[in-house]
């Protein structure tokens, strides 16, 4: 029996996409019969049962959640702190004191933790696998920081037993820019829970769910509403840019047609999607978008909502124009509006996109994702 040790130097529960993806992936792997140990920080006053409830999951005997101390005050108003040393030390003690098993594997997605653990890989003799979601050195304009991050990435990508990439676009980048053996990289996209296929729809709004970062293109979507009279837009998501986007809506005289729901628990997102006529993925052609595999893409499809998406290569890996989505030129609010109006004025097109999206989503459940990862793990050599 393979045992997966999944260290996360952050604090659960959290409503952000990476936390949702991590715990659902761990849960699905445990459902495959694997022993999974999610080693992480847990917020004060939260029990393990509370954590399961937060993510809408039932307790699972083969998924163990181990709490380790972690010092973080990132959301504090004053004296913000993000020090991982305490977690790193505690995790090393955890590895030293646990009963060693010949079929254990460390599953990672945090770059600096992976780089730290590689120094001790020979000592612990445990295979390591890294799940790549982005290229970190491309996200900063600081040349010194960029150089440091690229050096860390090179070390991690070249010395893992295997790499998982969320997209073929990211896999090709890793091969071409880090001289990685293509046989060591496996593409496993993000996924959706089976429950999302059961959403009953009462369409009212054009809809966007998720984070509000500039590269997500919500600004473009708001501007597109100028060209779609008599329709309302529902934006579900919070963060630092929420007030900025409300001001944008106000400047464009759209406040009466744009509803900002703010941040809501992920377990309530299906309720909001049940009201969606159309769901939008308005990502801009920014470096971060280049490798994005957003959870919302799979959630929109499973819910059977007609999708309008930016014409980006990474989306084309999952979506097909005029079959299960309509594409538009990234950053072009007029083109986005035209695509939305095309669906609004054709029930036949809306139904075709909806049905095909749902069929596509069947290949991207967390169960399917866990099966793919399990297949990869079985190929690794264990000491």
N, C-alpha and C positions, 0 to 999 in steps of 0.2 A: 504494500500500500504506500503510495507516494504521500509525503507530508509536505504541505506548502506553508512556509513561514513568510508572511507578508508584513514587513515593517513599514509603518507610516508615521513620520515624525511631525504629525499634526494632531489636532484635537477633534475627536468625534463627539456628538454628531454635528454636522454642518450641512447646509442646504446647497452648497455649490456642487457643480457637475462632477468634479473629480471624486468627491466623497461618495456621491450617489453611484458612480461607476465602480469605485473600488469595492464598496460593501456588497453590491449586487453581483459583481464578478466573483468575489469570495464566496458568497452564498450559493451561487450556481455551481461553482467547483465543488463545494461541500455536498451539494445535492447529487453530484456525480459519484459520491462515495469516497472522495478524497478527504483526508484530514487537513483542515485549513486552520491556521492560527494567525489571526489578524492582530498584530502587535502595535499598539498605538496609544495615544493619549485620549482620555475621556473627561468630559466636562464635569465639574463638581455637581453633585446632586443628581447625576444621571447614573442609573444602574444599567447593567447589560440588557435587561428586559426593556428599559426605556429606550435604549439605542435601537433595538429591533423594532419597536413600535414607531419610532421616529421615521424609519424608512419603510414602514408597512410590510415588515417581514415577520414570519413566525420563527420561533427558536429552532435551532438545528443542532443536533448532537455532534455532528462532525465539523461544525464551525465553532472554534474557540476564539474568544476575544480577550486578549491579555492587555491589561492596563499597565503602562509604564509612565513614570514622571516626565513631564515636559514643561519647559518654562517659555510661555508665549503670552505676550500682551499686545498683539498686533492691532486689536480693535480698541485698545485703551485710548482715552482722550489725551492723556499725558504719559510720558515715560514708556513709549512703545518698546517692546522687547521681542526678539525672535532669536533665541539661542538654542541651537540643537545639541550642544555638547552633552547636556544632561541625558537626553534621550539616547544619543549614540553610546555613551558609557553604560547606561542601563541595558541597552540592547545587547552589548557585548557580554555583560554579566548574565543576561538571559540565555545567550547561546552557550556560555561556559557551564552553566548550572543545569541546563536541560539535558535529558537523557539523549545521547547521540543516536541517531538512526541512520542507517545506510542509504535510505531513499528520501532524505530530506532535500528540499530545494528552497532557496531564498528568492522570492519574487519581488522585484523592485520597480518603482516608477519615479522615485525622487533622486535626481541626478547626484547631488552632493553626498547623500547617504550611500549611494552605489559606489561612488568614487572612494569614500572612506572605507567601506567594507572590502573593496578589492585589495587593499593593503594586507588584509588578514585572510584572504581566500585560501591560501595554501595551508595556513594553520588550521582553519576550521574544516577544510576539505568538503565544503558543501557547494554544489553547483549553484550558479546565480543566473537569473534571467531578468532582462530589463525590458520594460514596456515603454517605448518611445512615443511621445505625444506631440512633441514640437522640437524645433532646433533652437536651443536656448541662446546661443551667441548671436543669432539674428535679431533678437528682441531688444537689443541695446545699441545705442549709437556711440557709447563710450568705448573707445578703441582698446584701452587697457583691460576693461572688464570683458570686452568681446574676446580678446586674446586668451584671457584666463579661462573663460567658459569653454572656448573651443578646445583648449588643452584638456580640460576635464572631460568634455564630451568624447574626445578622441580616445582617452584612456578607458572610459566606460564602454563605449560601443565596440572597441576592439578586443576587450578582455572578458566580456560576458560569455557564458556558455551558449546563449542564444539571445536574440533580440526579437521582440514583438513590435510591429509597426501598425498604427491604426489605419494606414492607407498605403496604396501602391506609390502614390506621389512622394510620400515620406520615405518609403523603402528605396526608391530610385535616388533620392537625395543622399541618403546614408551611403549607398553603394558608391556613388560618383564623387562624394566630397570627403568621405572618411576611409575610403579603400576597404570597405567591409565585404567579406565573402557573402554573396547573395544567398548561399545555402544556409547561412546563419540567421537570416532575417525572415520572419514569418508574418504575413499580413493578417491581422485579426481586427476587424472594425469594431466600433462600439455597438451597443445593443439596446433592447427594450424588454420590459417585463411583459409576460403573457397577458396580464390583466388589462393592458392598454388596448388590446384587440376588442375588448367588450364594451368600450365607451359608447354610450347611446347619444346620438347627436341631435341637438336642437339648434341649428345654425342661426346665428345672429350677427356675428362680427367677422371682420378680417382680423387675424390673430398673430401675435408674436409672443413667444415665451423664452425666457432665458436672460443671460447677462446683457448689460447695456454698454459694453466697451465700444469705443469708436469703430473698431474694425468689424464689429458685428453688423454695422450698417443700419441701425435703427433710425438714425438721422435721415437716411435715404428713404426709408419706409414712411416716416412722418411727412416728408416733403411730397412723397407720391400721393398722399391723401388729398392734396390740392386738386388733383386731376380726377378724383373719384367722388363726385358729389353724392349726397344721400346715403353714404356708407359710413359705418363706424369702425374704428380700429381699437382693439383691445391689446394693451401691452402689459404682459405679466413678467415682472422682474424689477429688482431694486439695485441699489448701489449708489456710488458717488455721483453718477451722471443723471440720476432720476430728475432732480430739480432742473438741471440744464436742459433736458429733453422736454420737460413741461414748459419751459420758457420758449423753446423752439416751436412747440405746438401753438403757444399763445401768439408769438410773432407772426405765425402763418394763419392766424384766425381759425385755428382748428380745435381749440380747447373743448368745444361742445361736441366734437365728433371723435375725440381720442380719450379713451378710458385708461388711466394708469392704475393698475391693481397693486403695484408695488411688489415686494418680495413675499411669496407665499410658500408654505411647506410643499415639498415636491409631491407628497401624497395627494395634494389638492389640485395639481395641474390637470389631471383628467377631467375634473369638473369644469375647468375653464376651456379646455379643448372641446368639450361637448358643445360649446357655443360657437365654434369656429366654422365659418363658411369656407374660408381659405386660410392656410397657414403659410407664413413667409420666412424664408432664409435669405436675408438681404446682405450677406457678408460682402465686404469690399475686397478689392484685389490687393490686400495687405499681406505681408509675409506670414503673419500668424494664420490668416485664413487659408493660406496655401496648403497647410497640412491638417486643417481642422476636420474632425469627425464628430460633429456636435450630437449630443444625446437627443436634442429636439428633432433632428432629422428622422431618427428611427421612431420616435414617439409620434410625430405627425403621421408617418406612414402607417403605423399600427392602428392609429385612431381612424384611419380611412378619410383623411382630410385632403382635399386637392391642394397641392403644394406649388408655390412659386419660389424659385431659387435663383440666386446669382449663377451665372454661367462660369463656374470655376472647375478646373480639372478634377479636384478632389470630390466634388459633388457628382460629377459625371461617372465616377466609379460606382455609385449607387443608383443614381437617377438617370432616366432617359427622357430627353425632351419630347414633349407631345404624347408620351406613353404614361409615365407615372408622375410627371411634373412639367411645368413650363419654366423655361429658362429666360433670363433677361440679362442685359449687359450690366455687369457690376458697377454700382455707383450712379447709375442712370435712373433717376426717380421717374421720369416720363415713361421709360421703357418698362419699369416695374409696374406703374399704373396701368399701362396698356395690357400687360400680361394678366393682371388681376381682373380687368374689365372683360378680357376674353373669356375667362372662366365664369364670371358673373352673368354673362349674356348667353351662355350655352350650358344648359342642364346636361346635355349629352356629353360634352367635354368634361364637365365637373365629375360626372359619374364614372367615366372611363378612368380619369386620373385617380379618383378615390379608390376604385376597385383594384387597379393595378398597383397602387402604392401599398395597399394592404397585403397583396400577394407577395410583393417584394419584401415586406417587413418580416414575413414568416421565416426568412433565411437569417434574420438578425436578432433572434431572441437571445437572452442571456444563457439559456440552455445550449443553444447552438454555439455560442461564444465559448462556453466552458468546454464543450466537446472538442473544439479546435485547439484550445490551450492544452487540454489533457493529452491530445495526440502529440503535441510538441514536447511536452514533458516526458512522455514515454520514450522519446528518441534520445534524450540526454543520457550521458554516462554518469553513473553514481559511484562514488568512492566507497 
